[in-house]
Amino acid sequence: MIENSKYITGRNIQYSKKGECILYDSFTKAGYLVPISRQTQLAVFQNRFLISVTGLVFGIIANIGTVSSIGIGAILLIILEYLYRMRFLKSLAKVRKYVPAPGRTLADSIAERYTKKKAISYSILLVLFGVLMVFNSISAHAAVYNLVLSAAILAACICYAAIFLKAASRCRN
């Protein structure tokens, strides 16, 4: 573990030889130095897509309608993306001539961050969450498009569970 850091990981997070956290933004093709005091904010912004999907899922669970649920998810994503690009990234120091190390995958990041038991637990929880979404739609006698959306969430959960299981096979602990 890096001494002077909270040690956040991700496909676009790397550490310099000095132990500094560097965020690579593939959209702008730039590296940004993330101080320890801002790493908690980075952890939230790394999950901005997941937060918007959570808003969509809660809208579906509350049966406020698919269009409204998609609207909630889209608005959350737009707000979080704006805050990330226009406020957070602009407040960080750019690393000059930064070239990221190639070949990092999501499974590599998960294997680096979690123990084997934790990765397997997350994969099981993801599948259970997806199955419960489908059962909730069926038991609520939801419209067909809600069932399809719940099935799509289940499919995404299964894909991520497979990534977590792949990462678990790479974990040292």
Stockholm file with secondary structure:
# STOCKHOLM 1.0

chainA/1-173         MIENSKYITGRNIQYSKKGECILYDSFTKAGYLVPISRQTQLAVFQNRFLISVTGLVFGIIANIGTVSSIGIGAILLIILEYLYRMRFLKSLAKVRKYVPAPGRTLADSIAERYTKKKAISYSILLVLFGVLMVFNSISAHAAVYNLVLSAAILAACICYAAIFLKAASRCRN
#=GR chainA/1-173 SS CCTTSCCCCCTTEEECTTCCEEEEETTTTEEEEECGGGHHHHHHHHTHHHHHHHHHHHHHHTTSCHHHHHHHHHHHHHHHHHIIIIIIGGGSEEETTCCCCSCCCHHHHHHHHSCHHHHHHHHHHHHHHHHHHHHHHHHTTCCHHHHHHHHHHHHHHHHHHHHHHHHHHHCCC
#=GC SS_cons         CCTTSCCCCCTTEEECTTCCEEEEETTTTEEEEECGGGHHHHHHHHTHHHHHHHHHHHHHHTTSCHHHHHHHHHHHHHHHHHIIIIIIGGGSEEETTCCCCSCCCHHHHHHHHSCHHHHHHHHHHHHHHHHHHHHHHHHTTCCHHHHHHHHHHHHHHHHHHHHHHHHHHHCCC
//
